[in-house]
Amino acid sequence: MTEIALYHFCVKQIKRSAGQSAIAAAAYRAGEKLYSDYYGEYSDYTRKGGVIYSEIFLPDHAPSEYQDRATLWNTVEHAERHKKAQLAYSFDIALQNELTMEENIELAREFVQQHFVSKGMIADLAVHQPDKGDGGIPNPHFHVLTTMRPINPDGTWGQKQKREYVVDANGDTVLDSTGKPKFNAVATTDWHTPETLEAWRKAWCEMVNEAFEQNGITERIDHRSYERQGLDLIPTIHEGPTVRQMEAKGIKTDKGELNRWIKATNRLICDVTKKIKSLFSWLAEVREELSKPQSPNLVDLLTDYYVKRSSGTYSQKGKVGNLKRMTEVINYLRDNQLLTVEELQSRLSALDASFDTLKGSMKAKSKRMEQLRELIRSAEIYHRLKPIHDELNSFKWKKQRKKYKSSHDSELRQFYAVRRMLSEELKGEPVNVKAWQREYDDFRAEYTRLRAQYNPLKEDLAKLRQVQYQVSRVINEREPEQQIQRNKTIEGR
């Protein structure tokens, strides 16, 4: 069976409305010190470790001076004049531990060139390999900042959108209520569309899987969600760099702990699902043999198995051990009234239904836990920044308000964002962090209890697998004898 390797492909926008800067984003990803003309400040990430490679890719018609990182992103900042402008696309993509770092870097470069630069985007690539001195699993990945505006053939910045004026049946311009011509804003590129993102995600998978195949590696990655892949597993939650750094230092976090539970649960789900499918397939195969008239029941077959096993055992200890195991498995069948294939099928179906119910409950709880963590995080930001918002409202003079708002622009934007999110989520209900934390802790305890319920299921499946193995052995050994007897019958006729 093909193993699933690590897949992570995330794209976001760098936006002024979120208090972000293209210069700061580029400096962080490249581990450099860059000066922002727009904000009049330095972003210094020269002490940031783990940046092992960086490169700027230009389309043929882009000015060569954009090879300089500060020049490029300051020009982007200058081209975007609106205070809420979208500045760049930011890609965060996992590399593969199964490949060498040289192979990973070459793969990243090829992907950026083929799928970003060939479309006319300028791409700023940075490969990170965070230090894992604690012996943890390496987390190599690469970041790409790409421009959102196309480059015109003459090297100037193009428009993100163009106006298409609305006309009537006669070809005359349609006016709006104010007497101005109506128009639709039409994007000049397809870089923003869900279809393009899906194509990028799929293309990265295909490139990695091709590299795996060329290197004789059986693992594969898949850009589709568990649901789209037909895998009924629980999705992990996004941790982010801060959580990963804390976990790498041995500091346990709620997100890290929840993901460990989810991963362990998914391993159980895969194991149990595989065994249940195997048992259903086996039952379909042996149903005909065990449904024949005068055919022995399961207890008879298992007794036959252990009698033959004991006859080949010379030590008394071995014979006693066989007798004990036979008693255990036969008592299991009798206690659960599993004497026929139909009863075994019914038992397996009941186990499968219990497993599905348990799995559904755990998926629902993990989803709610993620929602609660986001509510708690937003509420903490809201309470921390509310005094700044209150102080802004205390100023009576317009100049004072404007000066204060300008100096606290980033904090106020973040405050408004979380206030809007909480308003949408709570629908008039009050913010209650203590209640959310209690609910989260209750869910965490319940999640742990539910995971423990997998153990009886696994024990039942282990018993059924034991029955499967032993009954199959007896049936396979009897088939040659039955064939000989059938041949003698035919010859006697």
Wavefront OBJ file of the C-alpha trace (Angstrom):
o trace
v 0.000 0.000 0.000
v 1.307 3.475 -0.892
v 2.181 5.576 2.157
v 1.057 9.216 2.403
v 3.899 11.720 2.854
v 3.643 15.223 4.320
v 1.639 17.761 2.306
v 1.261 21.446 3.156
v 0.516 24.167 0.594
v -0.865 27.428 1.971
v -1.352 30.763 0.223
v -2.285 34.061 1.851
v -2.241 37.736 0.954
v 0.090 40.348 2.451
v -2.305 43.242 3.189
v -1.925 46.728 4.633
v -5.414 46.381 6.101
v -3.940 43.726 8.431
v -1.009 45.983 9.380
v 1.364 44.018 7.131
v 4.288 45.196 5.019
v 5.798 43.614 1.899
v 9.254 44.711 3.059
v 8.820 43.093 6.491
v 7.483 39.902 4.908
v 10.428 39.700 2.506
v 12.964 40.436 5.258
v 11.543 37.705 7.502
v 11.517 35.078 4.766
v 15.035 35.873 3.514
v 16.528 36.506 6.967
v 17.726 39.997 5.969
v 17.606 43.603 7.178
v 15.511 45.749 4.825
v 14.360 49.389 5.041
v 10.741 50.298 4.240
v 10.325 53.655 2.463
v 6.566 53.494 3.082
v 6.780 53.035 6.874
v 10.184 54.657 7.367
v 11.563 51.796 9.442
v 13.883 48.781 9.280
v 12.800 45.149 9.484
v 15.800 43.194 10.776
v 15.713 39.381 10.688
v 19.462 38.815 10.265
v 19.529 36.812 13.512
v 16.768 34.496 12.327
v 18.158 31.018 11.793
v 17.198 28.325 9.335
v 17.262 30.305 6.057
v 19.487 28.190 3.790
v 18.673 29.535 0.323
v 17.011 32.553 -1.288
v 16.591 33.759 -4.860
v 14.510 36.285 -6.824
v 13.030 35.134 -10.152
v 12.130 37.707 -12.814
v 10.120 37.377 -16.033
v 12.181 38.362 -19.100
v 10.537 41.788 -19.421
v 10.944 42.797 -15.748
v 13.583 45.451 -14.878
v 16.864 43.840 -13.756
v 17.079 46.142 -10.701
v 14.270 44.102 -9.146
v 16.867 41.413 -8.441
v 17.593 43.570 -5.376
v 15.104 42.577 -2.685
v 14.762 46.034 -1.084
v 14.293 47.729 -4.468
v 11.673 45.205 -5.559
v 9.416 45.330 -2.535
v 9.760 49.073 -1.930
v 8.652 49.560 -5.539
v 5.665 47.300 -4.889
v 4.792 49.300 -1.761
v 5.041 52.535 -3.777
v 2.840 51.161 -6.589
v 0.088 50.252 -4.112
v -1.177 53.602 -2.789
v -4.385 52.605 -1.034
v -4.170 52.308 2.764
v -5.896 48.907 2.577
v -3.973 47.650 -0.449
v -3.204 44.006 -1.118
v 0.563 43.861 -1.639
v 1.656 40.308 -2.450
v 0.755 36.638 -2.429
v 2.571 34.578 0.207
v 3.040 30.840 -0.349
v 4.155 28.433 2.397
v 4.919 24.942 1.024
v 6.325 21.870 2.783
v 9.403 20.154 1.396
v 9.932 16.408 1.717
v 12.178 14.660 4.246
v 12.360 11.707 1.829
v 14.402 13.850 -0.625
v 17.807 15.437 -0.115
v 17.917 19.192 0.502
v 19.575 19.687 -2.903
v 16.708 17.786 -4.564
v 14.157 19.794 -2.576
v 15.694 23.140 -3.558
v 15.863 22.185 -7.223
v 12.231 21.049 -7.081
v 11.165 24.350 -5.485
v 13.082 26.387 -8.081
v 11.550 24.414 -10.952
v 8.047 24.827 -9.529
v 8.440 28.604 -9.043
v 9.806 29.070 -12.559
v 7.165 26.924 -14.292
v 4.053 28.019 -12.420
v 4.680 31.590 -11.199
v 7.358 33.293 -13.296
v 6.075 31.831 -16.577
v 2.736 33.521 -15.806
v 4.445 36.923 -15.497
v 4.837 37.025 -11.707
v 7.998 38.143 -9.919
v 8.786 35.490 -7.283
v 10.956 35.822 -4.180
v 11.921 32.319 -2.992
v 13.352 31.436 0.444
v 14.043 27.900 1.665
v 13.931 27.295 5.424
v 15.275 24.357 7.394
v 14.655 25.153 11.092
v 17.213 23.740 13.515
v 15.960 20.523 15.131
v 18.582 20.173 17.821
v 16.027 18.489 20.045
v 15.968 15.470 17.746
v 12.459 16.220 16.474
v 11.206 15.604 12.952
v 12.772 18.075 10.459
v 10.397 20.633 8.986
v 11.983 21.883 5.734
v 9.752 24.225 3.759
v 9.914 27.111 1.347
v 8.254 30.515 1.173
v 7.461 32.398 -2.012
v 6.373 36.041 -2.168
v 4.904 36.898 -5.542
v 3.724 40.155 -7.013
v 0.000 40.699 -7.557
v 0.301 43.229 -10.389
v 1.436 42.062 -13.831
v 4.510 43.614 -15.432
v 3.842 45.453 -18.705
v 6.099 44.720 -21.711
v 7.892 48.036 -21.084
v 8.729 47.002 -17.499
v 6.122 49.212 -15.802
v 3.494 47.902 -13.405
v 0.190 46.921 -14.949
v -3.293 47.097 -13.472
v -4.840 44.389 -11.255
v -8.266 45.200 -12.687
v -9.692 46.974 -15.710
v -13.090 48.543 -16.300
v -15.573 46.998 -18.708
v -18.394 49.475 -19.301
v -21.974 48.220 -19.455
v -23.790 48.924 -22.736
v -27.373 48.411 -23.828
v -28.706 46.592 -26.899
v -27.833 49.594 -29.085
v -24.267 49.720 -27.851
v -24.858 52.866 -25.785
v -23.272 53.245 -22.344
v -25.639 52.538 -19.452
v -25.651 55.166 -16.684
v -26.139 54.567 -12.977
v -28.417 56.544 -10.626
v -25.815 59.337 -10.348
v -25.504 59.708 -14.100
v -22.099 58.075 -14.327
v -21.335 55.210 -16.740
v -21.850 51.760 -15.237
v -18.901 49.375 -15.365
v -17.709 46.018 -14.077
v -14.264 45.556 -12.549
v -12.570 42.659 -14.351
v -9.314 41.086 -13.160
v -6.417 41.301 -15.610
v -4.969 37.938 -14.496
v -6.318 34.630 -13.225
v -3.822 34.451 -10.336
v -6.535 35.004 -7.741
v -8.995 32.349 -8.899
v -9.751 29.110 -6.993
v -9.146 27.178 -10.214
v -5.602 28.530 -10.514
v -4.837 27.746 -6.869
v -6.154 24.224 -7.347
v -3.952 23.828 -10.436
v -0.892 25.009 -8.480
v -1.597 22.636 -5.586
v -2.070 19.723 -7.979
v 1.053 20.610 -9.989
v 3.210 20.617 -6.844
v 1.891 17.156 -5.922
v 2.652 15.819 -9.376
v 6.207 17.197 -9.314
v 6.941 15.737 -5.868
v 5.405 12.354 -6.695
v 7.410 12.195 -9.910
v 10.583 12.890 -7.902
v 9.589 10.144 -5.454
v 9.082 7.683 -8.305
v 12.418 8.553 -9.905
v 14.143 7.915 -6.574
v 12.324 4.624 -5.945
v 10.371 6.085 -3.003
v 6.941 4.524 -2.375
v 5.459 7.509 -0.490
v 3.115 9.927 -2.278
v 1.503 13.267 -1.445
v -2.059 14.337 -2.279
v -3.337 17.908 -2.540
v -6.934 16.911 -1.839
v -8.524 17.039 1.608
v -9.178 13.779 3.474
v -12.828 14.059 2.472
v -12.035 14.510 -1.222
v -9.608 11.592 -1.076
v -12.347 9.408 0.386
v -10.395 9.066 3.649
v -12.625 9.338 6.699
v -9.927 10.826 8.919
v -9.828 13.791 11.311
v -7.965 16.814 9.858
v -5.221 18.300 12.006
v -5.281 22.005 12.834
v -2.772 24.543 11.522
v -0.132 25.236 14.162
v 1.810 28.162 12.736
v 5.496 29.044 13.251
v 5.116 30.251 16.861
v 3.553 26.989 18.037
v 6.125 24.924 16.117
v 8.981 26.882 17.698
v 7.534 26.361 21.198
v 7.021 22.647 20.569
v 10.588 22.318 19.228
v 11.849 23.747 22.527
v 9.843 21.169 24.491
v 7.068 23.609 25.447
v 3.719 21.834 25.163
v 0.903 23.813 23.543
v -2.845 23.212 23.255
v -2.604 23.094 19.463
v 0.354 20.737 19.547
v -1.357 18.470 22.080
v -4.583 18.378 20.065
v -2.678 17.514 16.886
v -0.851 14.696 18.680
v -4.226 13.261 19.772
v -5.624 13.641 16.258
v -2.612 11.947 14.635
v -2.724 9.070 17.125
v -6.470 8.719 16.558
v -5.998 8.709 12.787
v -3.454 5.906 13.138
v -6.050 3.952 15.114
v -8.736 4.738 12.533
v -6.527 3.498 9.688
v -5.619 0.338 11.600
v -9.199 -0.499 12.603
v -10.597 0.349 9.152
v -8.040 -1.894 7.458
v -8.832 -4.822 9.775
v -12.595 -4.442 9.410
v -12.312 -4.390 5.606
v -10.084 -7.464 5.724
v -12.576 -9.359 7.869
v -15.535 -8.445 5.646
v -13.581 -9.658 2.589
v -12.667 -12.911 4.352
v -16.275 -13.540 5.369
v -17.376 -13.134 1.766
v -14.781 -15.701 0.696
v -15.584 -18.394 3.292
v -19.361 -17.887 3.325
v -19.931 -20.482 0.582
v -17.700 -23.076 2.252
v -19.258 -22.683 5.701
v -22.829 -22.543 4.408
v -22.773 -26.032 2.855
v -25.085 -28.685 4.368
v -23.437 -30.647 7.168
v -20.645 -28.083 7.236
v -19.030 -27.738 10.689
v -19.640 -24.548 12.665
v -16.892 -22.165 13.817
v -16.385 -23.905 17.164
v -15.904 -27.286 15.423
v -13.353 -25.798 13.036
v -11.412 -24.097 15.833
v -11.430 -27.273 17.909
v -10.056 -29.132 14.884
v -7.354 -26.457 14.509
v -6.129 -26.780 18.099
v -6.326 -30.599 18.112
v -4.020 -30.735 15.097
v -1.783 -28.067 16.605
v -1.466 -30.016 19.873
v -0.751 -33.285 18.055
v 2.386 -31.710 16.650
v 3.480 -30.358 20.036
v 5.694 -32.646 22.100
v 6.058 -30.666 25.353
v 3.376 -30.742 27.995
v 3.716 -26.981 28.406
v 2.912 -26.482 24.712
v -0.142 -28.725 24.918
v -1.433 -26.847 27.984
v -0.843 -23.524 26.199
v -2.816 -24.692 23.153
v -5.647 -25.901 25.377
v -5.742 -22.546 27.163
v -5.830 -20.548 23.892
v -8.513 -22.850 22.471
v -10.650 -22.349 25.592
v -10.268 -18.563 25.359
v -11.239 -18.263 21.703
v -14.120 -20.758 21.953
v -15.458 -19.042 25.079
v -15.285 -15.731 23.178
v -17.364 -17.190 20.344
v -19.903 -18.782 22.690
v -20.183 -15.729 24.967
v -20.888 -13.586 21.920
v -23.044 -16.251 20.203
v -20.787 -16.424 17.151
v -21.263 -19.970 15.876
v -22.109 -19.299 12.221
v -20.904 -17.040 9.436
v -24.127 -15.019 9.687
v -23.573 -14.381 13.393
v -19.961 -13.438 12.725
v -21.091 -11.064 9.967
v -23.633 -9.470 12.301
v -21.001 -9.008 15.003
v -18.579 -7.389 12.554
v -21.312 -5.062 11.241
v -22.109 -3.989 14.811
v -18.411 -3.305 15.457
v -18.217 -1.300 12.240
v -21.269 0.783 13.255
v -19.820 1.431 16.741
v -16.542 2.446 15.157
v -18.294 4.900 12.788
v -20.272 6.443 15.677
v -17.133 6.873 17.755
v -15.212 8.313 14.833
v -17.990 10.807 14.053
v -18.143 11.949 17.665
v -14.387 12.523 17.804
v -14.416 14.471 14.529
v -17.194 16.745 15.816
v -15.372 17.363 19.105
v -12.041 18.134 17.457
v -13.787 20.654 15.171
v -15.467 22.370 18.116
v -12.169 22.445 20.042
v -10.547 24.254 17.126
v -13.431 26.779 17.060
v -13.068 27.374 20.808
v -9.324 27.938 20.529
v -9.917 30.569 17.829
v -12.609 32.288 19.936
v -10.332 32.350 22.987
v -7.407 33.715 20.953
v -9.589 36.442 19.392
v -11.073 37.391 22.770
v -7.602 37.724 24.285
v -6.569 40.069 21.454
v -9.847 41.997 21.823
v -9.333 42.604 25.584
v -5.653 43.478 25.110
v -6.319 46.091 22.425
v -9.642 47.493 23.680
v -7.945 50.138 25.893
v -6.273 51.561 22.752
v -9.656 51.739 21.019
v -11.248 53.344 24.091
v -8.494 55.942 24.308
v -8.997 56.807 20.622
v -12.664 57.477 21.325
v -11.760 59.707 24.278
v -10.191 62.348 22.024
v -12.579 65.152 21.125
v -10.403 66.953 18.589
v -10.062 65.593 15.080
v -6.299 66.255 14.866
v -5.679 64.407 18.134
v -7.716 61.438 16.954
v -5.927 61.371 13.603
v -2.467 61.511 15.193
v -3.309 58.817 17.765
v -4.937 56.589 15.129
v -1.910 56.918 12.841
v 0.508 55.877 15.610
v -1.654 52.855 16.576
v -2.839 51.888 13.093
v -1.745 48.235 13.259
v -3.257 47.567 16.707
v -6.550 49.248 15.784
v -6.886 47.269 12.557
v -6.294 44.049 14.467
v -8.842 45.104 17.092
v -11.505 45.841 14.477
v -10.813 42.508 12.745
v -11.267 40.388 15.901
v -14.254 42.467 17.026
v -15.923 41.838 13.678
v -15.132 38.095 13.879
v -16.478 37.812 17.436
v -19.615 39.724 16.478
v -20.282 37.379 13.557
v -19.608 34.243 15.616
v -21.457 35.225 18.801
v -24.507 36.894 17.196
v -25.176 39.146 20.186
v -23.992 36.732 22.894
v -21.405 38.128 25.361
v -17.698 37.306 25.229
v -17.050 34.677 27.917
v -13.482 33.365 27.811
v -13.813 31.423 31.075
v -16.850 29.521 29.781
v -15.073 28.755 26.489
v -11.998 27.545 28.351
v -14.140 25.279 30.561
v -15.898 23.908 27.479
v -12.540 23.337 25.801
v -11.157 21.513 28.868
v -14.333 19.393 29.046
v -13.993 18.493 25.377
v -10.341 17.627 25.872
v -11.226 15.254 28.721
v -14.090 13.783 26.668
v -11.807 13.399 23.655
v -9.345 11.413 25.777
v -12.165 9.234 27.104
v -13.474 8.567 23.590
v -10.037 7.540 22.403
v -9.940 4.959 25.200
v -13.108 3.425 23.727
v -11.086 2.284 20.736
v -9.298 -0.287 22.898
v -12.295 -2.653 23.325
v -12.939 -2.368 19.592
v -9.343 -3.306 18.866
v -9.530 -6.252 21.284
v -12.706 -7.513 19.593
v -11.090 -7.169 16.201
v -7.989 -8.986 17.419
v -10.179 -11.935 18.503
v -12.000 -11.940 15.173
v -8.704 -11.807 13.302
v -7.527 -14.792 15.337
v -10.693 -16.668 14.364
v -10.138 -15.663 10.735
v -6.583 -17.017 10.679
v -7.352 -20.300 12.407
v -10.552 -21.078 10.461
v -8.783 -20.289 7.185
v -5.975 -22.680 8.094
v -8.413 -25.519 8.774
v -10.424 -24.871 5.574
v -7.266 -24.749 3.446
v -5.978 -28.006 4.979
v -9.330 -29.738 4.423
v -9.635 -28.780 0.770
v -7.000 -31.294 -0.507
v -8.577 -34.063 1.601
v -12.047 -33.193 0.287
v -10.738 -33.184 -3.283
v -9.177 -36.640 -2.815
v -12.482 -37.924 -1.428
v -14.391 -36.430 -4.377
v -11.960 -38.052 -6.829
v -12.449 -41.460 -5.162
v -16.207 -41.043 -5.388
v -15.975 -40.224 -9.093
v -13.659 -43.210 -9.733
v -16.045 -45.544 -7.829
v -18.842 -44.549 -10.160
l 1 2 3 4 5 6 7 8 9 10 11 12 13 14 15 16 17 18 19 20 21 22 23 24 25 26 27 28 29 30 31 32 33 34 35 36 37 38 39 40 41 42 43 44 45 46 47 48 49 50 51 52 53 54 55 56 57 58 59 60 61 62 63 64 65 66 67 68 69 70 71 72 73 74 75 76 77 78 79 80 81 82 83 84 85 86 87 88 89 90 91 92 93 94 95 96 97 98 99 100 101 102 103 104 105 106 107 108 109 110 111 112 113 114 115 116 117 118 119 120 121 122 123 124 125 126 127 128 129 130 131 132 133 134 135 136 137 138 139 140 141 142 143 144 145 146 147 148 149 150 151 152 153 154 155 156 157 158 159 160 161 162 163 164 165 166 167 168 169 170 171 172 173 174 175 176 177 178 179 180 181 182 183 184 185 186 187 188 189 190 191 192 193 194 195 196 197 198 199 200 201 202 203 204 205 206 207 208 209 210 211 212 213 214 215 216 217 218 219 220 221 222 223 224 225 226 227 228 229 230 231 232 233 234 235 236 237 238 239 240 241 242 243 244 245 246 247 248 249 250 251 252 253 254 255 256 257 258 259 260 261 262 263 264 265 266 267 268 269 270 271 272 273 274 275 276 277 278 279 280 281 282 283 284 285 286 287 288 289 290 291 292 293 294 295 296 297 298 299 300 301 302 303 304 305 306 307 308 309 310 311 312 313 314 315 316 317 318 319 320 321 322 323 324 325 326 327 328 329 330 331 332 333 334 335 336 337 338 339 340 341 342 343 344 345 346 347 348 349 350 351 352 353 354 355 356 357 358 359 360 361 362 363 364 365 366 367 368 369 370 371 372 373 374 375 376 377 378 379 380 381 382 383 384 385 386 387 388 389 390 391 392 393 394 395 396 397 398 399 400 401 402 403 404 405 406 407 408 409 410 411 412 413 414 415 416 417 418 419 420 421 422 423 424 425 426 427 428 429 430 431 432 433 434 435 436 437 438 439 440 441 442 443 444 445 446 447 448 449 450 451 452 453 454 455 456 457 458 459 460 461 462 463 464 465 466 467 468 469 470 471 472 473 474 475 476 477 478 479 480 481 482 483 484 485 486 487 488 489 490 491 492 493
